Amino acid sequence: MAAPGQEIVSPEHDPAPGGGARPAPPDGLPTPRRYWAAATVMTGISLSVLDTTIANVALPTIAADLNALPAQAVWIVNAYNLAVVMALLPLSALAERIGFRRMFTFGLILFTLASLGCALAGTLWQLTAARVFQGVGAATLMCMFGGLVRNIYPLKMLGRGIGINATTVAVMSVLGPTIGSAILSVAPWPWIFAVNLPICALAMLGLRHLPEVPRNDVKLDWISALLCMATLGVFISGVDMMGEDLLRGIGLVAIASVAGMVLVRRASRQAKPLVPVDLLRIRPLAFAVGASACTFAAQMASYVSLPFYFQQVLGRPQLEVGLLMGAWPVGTAIIAPLAGRLSDRYSAATLSGIGAAAMVAGMLWLAVLPSSVSNWPVVLGMFVAGVGFGFFQTPNNRALLSAAPRSRSGAAGGLQATTRVFGQSFGTALVAIAFSVSAAHGPGLALVLGTVCAALAVLVNTVRFSKLRA
């Protein structure tokens, strides 16, 4: 039952523009079309995740080949990530207006051409520019993953579909650096981008199987789109700067906060705004967004700080660090399908609360290990944290996507992706702050701060359980 004053939103029936009820779209796709559509989305996920991680291992090689400084070469990664975060919400709003299938096709073509541009780049600025376009292409794909899954699978199988996607993300996160290293061992660096071309061609074969949902006929607010891009771009830049110049970084974050408040005020007066503040009035969705931001902050704070922690505190060599880091995504990949099936039967508050608690346990275990410990206890802590993350992520994403009306599934998917990137950026900022406070104890402090974020996710799920149960 809804609380007093809370609007009940049906995810299956949405008002038509001229009044009355718009016919509900089919509850998922029939087989075998569902399998083809799911495989196409999984291929898109693989491309976007792969290019988030595969370029990292090649940075020293690229810098040497293009006669660039290491600090300049980092922009090969930063340009991609910044383009993704700035474009997610505007592109998700655009997808609702021009159609999911058409938007996915555009994103895939842009990603393909940008990958070719990366492979052919002869200077650092050419490569960086191509990476910006590649990031926009990736954002075009990423902003629709949630909405596409919501329309590919019937509601009773939604958790299973999200679990498959989470498994794909986890597996590609593990394989990205490995594939990059393998390519560099037998070929020059342009091939780490050229490898995308046959994968993109394969994905294009499945475009016709993707679902199409009723379009949003509200005119796109370009002023809000520019405000959104500026807000997120300045915020991420400020977060990145905190490690080098704390005051300037805080200043940029403050400017982004003011722009964000203007953006939210503008959106609150619109029916179907670009920044979907209207969806946050749906309490299950709002709780899912809050829990997701906390958990992804914990995940990224751990991912960034743990390599330093393993080397500086536990004294592990570089080769062992890579193996130890792999235990986290392996745990996520193993548990995500089971979490998806359970999320179709049990509440997200219960399952996600258990997952966040397991993250806290695994991260605390890592933080208190003595420096003389063997690798197996470290692997155990990483595995438990990864299992907890996977057990949290799928039920929480299901709650977020299923709470939104079907006609706003694109906006819900964009909100989901933006929340993830925002949480990860905040987690990165925590690591930068921890290192600026103490270079010697920074890795341990960052791990503790990440654990606090995971504990906040447990708190959000506890409140969610009590409020939605009432």
HELIX and SHEET records of a PDB file:
HELIX    1   1 ARG A   33  THR A   53  1                                  21    
HELIX    2   2 ASN A   56  ALA A   58  5                                   3    
HELIX    3   3 LEU A   59  ASP A   65  1                                   7    
HELIX    4   4 PRO A   70  ALA A   73  1                                   4    
HELIX    5   5 TRP A   75  ILE A   98  1                                  24    
HELIX    6   6 PHE A  100  LEU A  120  1                                  21    
HELIX    7   7 LEU A  124  ILE A  152  1                                  29    
HELIX    8   8 LEU A  155  MET A  157  5                                   3    
HELIX    9   9 LEU A  158  VAL A  186  1                                  29    
HELIX   10  10 TRP A  191  ALA A  194  1                                   4    
HELIX   11  11 ASN A  196  MET A  204  1                                   9    
HELIX   12  12 LEU A  207  HIS A  209  5                                   3    
HELIX   13  13 TRP A  222  MET A  241  1                                  20    
HELIX   14  14 LEU A  246  ALA A  267  1                                  22    
HELIX   15  15 LEU A  279  ARG A  281  5                                   3    
HELIX   16  16 ARG A  283  PHE A  308  1                                  26    
HELIX   17  17 TYR A  309  VAL A  313  3                                   5    
HELIX   18  18 GLN A  318  MET A  325  1                                   8    
HELIX   19  19 ALA A  327  SER A  343  1                                  17    
HELIX   20  20 ALA A  348  VAL A  368  1                                  21    
HELIX   21  21 ASN A  375  ALA A  403  1                                  29    
HELIX   22  22 ARG A  406  ARG A  408  5                                   3    
HELIX   23  23 SER A  409  VAL A  437  1                                  29    
HELIX   24  24 GLY A  442  ARG A  469  1                                  28    
END                                                                             
